[in-house]
Amino acid sequence: MFPAHGTPDGGDTAWMLVAFALVLLMTPALGLFYGGMVRSKSVLNMMMMCLTSIPIVWIVWVTFGYSLVFGDDHGGLIGDFTSFAGLEHLYGDDGGAGTPLVGTIPAILFVAFQSGFAMVTVALIAGAVADRMRFASWILFATAWSIFVYLPVAHWVFSAPGLTDEHGGWIVSHLKAIDFAGGTAVEINSGASALVLALLIGRRRGWPKDPMRPHNLPYVMLGAGLLWFGWFGFNAGSALAADGSAALIAVNTLGAGAASMVAWLVVEQIRHGHPTSFGAASGVVAGLVAITPSCSAVTPLGALAVGIAAGAISCLAIELKFRWRYDDSLDVVGVHFVSGVVGTLMIGLVASSSAPAGVDGLFYGGGLDQLWRQAVAVVAVMAYAMAVTAILAFAIDRTIGLRADRQHEADGIDDGQHA
């Protein structure tokens, strides 16, 4: 049955080529964002950890990863290894039958677009272990995590019935939770895993007595701006067409990022007496994270509500690491995990049937039906990600070790591992 064959729509294909480029930009943008947040002696290491997710994921994706996510479904849990291994039957004219399609775009373009989601998801985790993880251990962890954590969860969330296989993943097809562009598969998945990895590897030496402030806030703000730019491809591109739904999703993406920045700065003003550039950048990212699952389910006013909630809650959440003494170095948990949860649950509250998803949340007369579905999706992804990440991290720690040498940490991990 899949893939279908025919003639691609020129307008949709052109838009998706742009969206793919925007999504791919997000991984180096994250490297810039994270690179400015670490100390100067760790910036190369952080950028390397982010950028290496691109080749790691692409090799996995081409050989078997795409097939496990979007291949023929097995009980809603995972795709079939043989469906599209090596990207067979997804390019060219497939024996004269016409261009293989996903929707109205070439299937091979959909493959490339979705690979960008996996790349940035892996890179997000790196922020929780800044300054102290062995680079070789990171490469091994990133490879294993992309296979054993990302691929199954992405199938649950992104493999919609009729898109590339008949049945689809259990979250989208059976539970019917809404996650349009990856609030669970990308943000909660990476954030929950980041928490486990940070706990297992331990705190940076000297933290929290030494505040370890960002070394280059202009890098942080530029990285946040590029992430905002790329996020339009991430969210609106997930519509897979140049149409009215994509336009509304782009507007919602803009609105949530803007509202979240304002909310974060207001909370900073109230709590600390002044807004900060770091808060502005983090606020934007929190709003973008939160609107990722909900961008197709809310109105522009609803997007503002999602952004305000994410900005205010995440601004408070990043301080929990000081109270509970877990060293989430670059606030992956406080921003990505927390805002991912906020955005996913807010669908159950402010979703409107006038939006493309066509569902009403509690505040629009829909009752609790959608809210409990969203909550189950949050808990399921969080539990799975944390459990498997713990197993992977423990195995690596007991073999080659997770943590960098003490001297490398003291002198700077850049000199010790990348000079």
VMD Tcl script that draws the C-alpha trace (Angstrom):
set ca {
  {0.00 0.00 0.00}
  {2.79 2.43 0.89}
  {4.28 4.53 -0.51}
  {1.76 5.89 -3.00}
  {3.06 7.00 -6.41}
  {2.26 9.98 -8.57}
  {3.33 13.49 -9.48}
  {4.47 15.72 -6.59}
  {2.82 19.08 -6.06}
  {5.35 21.74 -7.03}
  {4.32 24.30 -4.44}
  {4.22 21.84 -1.56}
  {7.57 20.37 -2.59}
  {9.22 23.79 -2.79}
  {7.95 24.69 0.68}
  {9.10 21.40 2.16}
  {12.59 21.84 0.69}
  {12.74 25.14 2.57}
  {11.29 23.56 5.72}
  {13.89 20.80 5.60}
  {16.68 23.38 5.40}
  {15.17 25.31 8.32}
  {14.96 22.21 10.48}
  {18.52 21.21 9.64}
  {19.65 24.72 10.66}
  {18.30 24.12 14.16}
  {21.07 21.73 15.18}
  {23.99 24.12 14.53}
  {21.81 26.91 15.98}
  {21.47 24.84 19.14}
  {25.25 24.43 19.15}
  {25.59 28.22 19.11}
  {22.92 28.61 21.81}
  {24.53 26.00 24.06}
  {28.05 27.12 23.14}
  {27.41 30.59 24.52}
  {25.95 29.19 27.73}
  {28.97 27.12 28.75}
  {32.30 28.42 30.04}
  {34.81 29.48 27.40}
  {36.95 26.39 27.98}
  {34.06 24.09 26.99}
  {32.54 25.83 23.96}
  {34.18 23.65 21.29}
  {33.14 20.49 23.10}
  {29.54 21.62 23.31}
  {29.41 22.57 19.63}
  {31.02 19.25 18.70}
  {28.46 17.32 20.74}
  {25.65 19.11 18.91}
  {27.06 18.92 15.39}
  {28.05 15.25 15.59}
  {24.40 14.36 16.08}
  {23.92 15.14 12.37}
  {26.15 12.37 10.93}
  {25.28 9.92 13.71}
  {21.56 10.21 13.13}
  {21.78 10.36 9.35}
  {23.67 7.07 9.13}
  {21.18 5.39 11.47}
  {18.25 7.00 9.64}
  {19.27 5.88 6.15}
  {20.23 2.34 7.05}
  {17.24 1.36 9.18}
  {16.00 4.23 11.36}
  {13.42 5.65 8.99}
  {12.04 2.17 8.39}
  {11.63 1.53 12.13}
  {9.75 4.81 12.56}
  {7.62 4.88 9.42}
  {7.65 1.27 8.21}
  {4.78 -1.22 8.48}
  {3.53 -1.11 12.05}
  {3.94 -3.87 14.64}
  {1.32 -3.45 17.36}
  {1.68 0.33 17.46}
  {5.14 -0.04 19.03}
  {7.68 0.01 16.18}
  {7.87 -0.03 12.41}
  {9.15 -2.90 10.30}
  {12.91 -3.06 9.70}
  {12.55 -4.28 6.13}
  {9.94 -1.82 4.85}
  {12.30 0.98 3.86}
  {15.78 -0.19 4.96}
  {18.38 1.68 2.93}
  {15.52 3.94 1.76}
  {14.48 1.37 -0.82}
  {11.40 2.28 -2.91}
  {11.48 5.89 -1.70}
  {13.16 7.71 -4.59}
  {13.34 7.87 -8.39}
  {10.40 6.59 -10.40}
  {10.34 3.21 -8.61}
  {10.23 1.08 -11.74}
  {8.13 3.46 -13.79}
  {5.27 3.66 -11.29}
  {5.82 7.37 -10.71}
  {7.47 9.30 -7.90}
  {7.01 7.71 -4.45}
  {5.00 10.18 -2.39}
  {4.13 11.02 1.19}
  {1.04 13.16 0.83}
  {1.84 15.44 -2.10}
  {5.64 15.60 -1.69}
  {8.38 13.17 -2.74}
  {8.85 10.48 -0.11}
  {12.62 11.02 -0.08}
  {12.03 14.66 0.92}
  {9.86 13.52 3.83}
  {12.71 11.21 4.86}
  {15.15 14.12 4.92}
  {12.72 16.42 6.74}
  {12.05 13.92 9.51}
  {15.75 13.18 9.95}
  {16.24 16.75 11.14}
  {13.86 16.10 14.05}
  {15.95 13.16 15.20}
  {19.19 15.13 14.88}
  {18.14 18.04 17.05}
  {16.51 15.74 19.62}
  {19.79 13.93 20.22}
  {21.69 17.23 20.39}
  {19.33 18.65 23.01}
  {20.48 16.10 25.60}
  {24.07 17.35 25.41}
  {23.24 20.49 27.37}
  {22.63 18.53 30.57}
  {26.16 17.09 30.69}
  {28.18 20.12 29.63}
  {31.80 20.38 30.83}
  {32.15 16.80 32.05}
  {31.25 13.98 29.63}
  {33.86 12.08 27.63}
  {33.41 12.79 23.94}
  {33.82 9.13 22.95}
  {31.17 8.19 25.49}
  {28.87 10.85 24.07}
  {29.23 9.43 20.56}
  {28.38 5.95 21.81}
  {25.48 7.21 23.92}
  {24.06 9.37 21.13}
  {24.13 6.46 18.71}
  {22.50 4.02 21.13}
  {19.94 6.57 22.33}
  {18.86 7.46 18.83}
  {18.20 3.77 18.13}
  {16.66 2.51 21.36}
  {14.84 5.61 22.58}
  {14.14 8.03 19.76}
  {13.09 5.56 17.06}
  {10.37 3.76 19.07}
  {8.94 6.97 20.55}
  {8.96 8.70 17.16}
  {6.96 5.78 15.77}
  {4.41 6.09 18.56}
  {3.94 9.80 17.91}
  {4.71 10.60 14.26}
  {3.58 7.49 12.37}
  {-0.02 8.54 11.77}
  {-2.42 5.99 10.24}
  {-2.37 6.24 6.46}
  {0.71 8.45 6.28}
  {3.39 5.85 5.56}
  {1.79 2.70 6.98}
  {-1.76 1.52 7.54}
  {-2.06 1.47 11.33}
  {0.38 3.93 12.90}
  {1.92 4.31 16.34}
  {-0.13 3.74 19.47}
  {-0.06 7.31 20.82}
  {-1.32 8.92 17.64}
  {-3.61 6.15 16.39}
  {-4.94 4.37 19.51}
  {-4.59 6.84 22.37}
  {-5.36 9.72 19.98}
  {-3.26 12.19 21.90}
  {-2.27 15.24 19.87}
  {1.39 16.01 19.34}
  {1.69 17.75 16.02}
  {5.44 18.34 15.81}
  {7.09 16.61 18.75}
  {6.33 17.93 22.22}
  {6.59 14.36 23.49}
  {8.85 12.70 20.92}
  {11.37 15.55 20.84}
  {11.10 17.73 23.95}
  {9.87 15.43 26.74}
  {11.88 12.55 25.32}
  {15.15 14.50 25.34}
  {14.40 16.37 28.58}
  {13.58 13.26 30.61}
  {16.66 11.52 29.23}
  {18.81 14.56 30.02}
  {17.70 14.46 33.65}
  {18.68 10.81 34.03}
  {22.03 11.32 32.32}
  {22.82 14.37 34.48}
  {22.01 12.44 37.65}
  {24.13 9.45 36.67}
  {27.17 11.41 35.54}
  {27.11 13.68 38.58}
  {27.60 17.40 39.12}
  {30.32 19.56 37.61}
  {33.22 20.03 39.99}
  {32.59 23.17 42.02}
  {28.88 23.45 41.20}
  {26.73 25.02 42.68}
  {29.24 27.02 44.74}
  {30.74 28.28 41.49}
  {27.81 29.69 39.44}
  {29.56 28.91 36.11}
  {27.89 31.71 34.17}
  {27.52 31.79 30.36}
  {30.71 32.99 28.68}
  {29.08 34.66 25.65}
  {25.50 35.93 25.90}
  {25.50 37.34 22.34}
  {26.05 33.74 21.14}
  {23.11 32.65 23.28}
  {20.81 35.32 21.85}
  {21.93 34.70 18.27}
  {21.42 30.97 18.74}
  {17.93 31.57 20.13}
  {17.10 33.79 17.17}
  {18.24 31.14 14.70}
  {16.28 28.50 16.59}
  {13.17 30.68 16.34}
  {13.79 31.03 12.60}
  {14.28 27.30 12.14}
  {11.23 26.47 14.25}
  {8.92 27.79 11.52}
  {10.13 24.92 9.35}
  {9.90 22.51 12.27}
  {6.26 23.29 13.06}
  {4.72 24.65 9.87}
  {6.68 22.17 7.79}
  {4.98 19.35 9.68}
  {1.80 20.25 7.80}
  {3.59 18.77 4.74}
  {1.88 21.32 2.49}
  {1.89 25.01 1.66}
  {-1.67 25.67 2.80}
  {-3.81 27.46 5.36}
  {-2.94 25.03 8.14}
  {0.76 25.73 7.69}
  {0.06 29.46 7.75}
  {-1.86 29.26 11.04}
  {0.82 27.05 12.56}
  {3.50 29.59 11.60}
  {1.48 32.37 13.23}
  {1.03 30.29 16.38}
  {4.77 29.58 16.46}
  {5.54 33.28 16.31}
  {2.95 34.12 18.96}
  {3.97 31.50 21.50}
  {7.64 32.44 21.30}
  {6.83 36.12 21.73}
  {4.42 35.60 24.63}
  {6.81 33.28 26.42}
  {9.67 35.76 26.19}
  {7.50 38.48 27.73}
  {6.25 36.15 30.48}
  {9.78 35.05 31.36}
  {11.01 38.65 31.55}
  {8.06 39.67 33.72}
  {8.80 36.86 36.17}
  {12.46 37.89 36.25}
  {11.48 41.50 36.91}
  {9.23 40.48 39.79}
  {11.68 38.01 41.35}
  {15.04 39.63 40.66}
  {14.31 43.27 39.93}
  {15.43 43.28 36.29}
  {15.01 41.26 33.08}
  {18.06 39.57 31.55}
  {19.28 38.78 28.05}
  {19.64 35.15 29.09}
  {16.00 35.19 30.18}
  {14.89 36.66 26.86}
  {16.64 33.89 24.93}
  {15.44 31.13 27.24}
  {11.91 32.51 27.21}
  {11.71 32.36 23.44}
  {12.89 28.76 23.40}
  {10.45 27.76 26.15}
  {7.53 29.14 24.15}
  {8.67 27.42 20.97}
  {8.99 24.13 22.82}
  {5.48 24.46 24.26}
  {3.80 25.33 20.97}
  {5.46 22.40 19.18}
  {2.83 19.81 20.18}
  {-0.08 22.26 20.19}
  {0.51 24.43 17.12}
  {-2.21 22.73 15.07}
  {-4.71 22.54 17.92}
  {-4.98 26.14 19.17}
  {-6.01 29.54 17.88}
  {-3.60 32.51 17.84}
  {-5.02 33.57 21.22}
  {-4.56 30.05 22.49}
  {-0.94 30.16 21.32}
  {-0.42 33.27 23.45}
  {-1.82 31.40 26.45}
  {0.49 28.46 25.79}
  {3.48 30.79 25.52}
  {2.65 32.71 28.70}
  {2.24 29.50 30.69}
  {5.48 28.04 29.35}
  {7.53 31.17 29.93}
  {6.34 31.72 33.49}
  {6.52 28.08 34.59}
  {9.90 27.36 33.01}
  {11.41 30.53 34.48}
  {10.54 29.15 37.90}
  {11.43 25.55 37.02}
  {15.07 26.24 36.16}
  {15.67 27.20 39.80}
  {14.66 23.74 41.02}
  {18.10 22.36 40.19}
  {19.61 24.54 42.90}
  {17.05 23.38 45.45}
  {17.25 19.70 44.55}
  {20.96 19.76 43.66}
  {20.86 18.10 40.25}
  {23.26 19.68 37.76}
  {21.22 20.24 34.60}
  {24.00 22.41 33.22}
  {22.14 24.27 30.45}
  {18.54 23.91 31.67}
  {17.47 21.14 29.32}
  {15.07 19.88 32.00}
  {13.78 23.28 33.09}
  {13.18 24.55 29.56}
  {12.66 21.60 27.21}
  {11.14 18.99 29.50}
  {8.97 21.36 31.53}
  {7.79 23.41 28.55}
  {7.18 20.22 26.59}
  {4.91 18.98 29.36}
  {3.17 22.36 29.59}
  {2.53 22.52 25.86}
  {1.32 18.94 25.64}
  {-1.10 19.31 28.55}
  {-2.33 22.74 27.45}
  {-3.88 21.06 24.43}
  {-6.37 19.47 26.82}
  {-7.26 22.94 28.11}
  {-7.15 25.46 25.25}
  {-7.50 23.38 22.08}
  {-10.19 24.72 19.78}
  {-12.12 22.82 17.12}
  {-11.68 25.84 14.84}
  {-7.97 24.94 14.57}
  {-6.80 22.25 12.10}
  {-6.67 19.46 14.73}
  {-10.43 19.90 15.23}
  {-10.55 19.15 18.98}
  {-12.00 21.19 21.85}
  {-10.17 21.34 25.16}
  {-11.67 21.81 28.61}
  {-11.98 25.59 28.30}
  {-13.85 25.24 25.00}
  {-16.43 22.76 26.24}
  {-14.56 19.58 25.40}
  {-14.44 18.26 28.95}
  {-11.53 16.20 30.25}
  {-11.40 13.70 27.40}
  {-8.46 15.21 25.55}
  {-6.64 16.21 28.73}
  {-6.33 12.66 30.04}
  {-5.10 11.47 26.65}
  {-2.39 14.12 26.70}
  {-1.41 13.21 30.26}
  {-1.05 9.52 29.39}
  {1.21 10.41 26.46}
  {3.39 12.57 28.72}
  {3.79 9.86 31.36}
  {4.40 7.07 28.84}
  {7.14 8.89 26.94}
  {8.77 10.17 30.13}
  {8.83 6.73 31.75}
  {10.16 4.94 28.69}
  {12.84 7.54 27.99}
  {14.06 7.60 31.58}
  {14.18 3.82 31.92}
  {16.04 3.10 28.69}
  {18.39 6.06 29.13}
  {19.32 4.78 32.58}
  {20.17 1.36 31.14}
  {22.26 2.81 28.31}
  {24.11 5.27 30.54}
  {24.82 2.63 33.18}
  {26.18 0.23 30.56}
  {28.49 2.87 29.08}
  {29.66 3.98 32.51}
  {30.55 0.40 33.45}
  {32.53 -0.15 30.24}
  {34.35 2.90 28.88}
  {33.11 5.39 31.50}
  {30.88 8.43 31.12}
  {32.91 11.11 32.82}
  {35.91 12.99 31.47}
  {39.24 12.87 33.29}
  {39.48 15.10 36.33}
  {42.39 17.01 34.78}
  {40.47 17.60 31.56}
  {37.58 19.03 33.57}
  {39.89 21.31 35.51}
  {41.92 22.54 32.53}
  {38.99 22.70 30.16}
  {37.44 19.89 28.19}
  {38.25 21.68 24.92}
  {42.00 21.37 25.46}
  {41.75 17.84 26.76}
  {39.54 16.40 24.01}
  {39.45 18.72 21.00}
  {42.76 20.60 20.84}
}
mol new
graphics top color blue
foreach p $ca { graphics top sphere $p radius 0.5 }
foreach p [lrange $ca 0 end-1] q [lrange $ca 1 end] { graphics top cylinder $p $q radius 0.2 }
display resetview
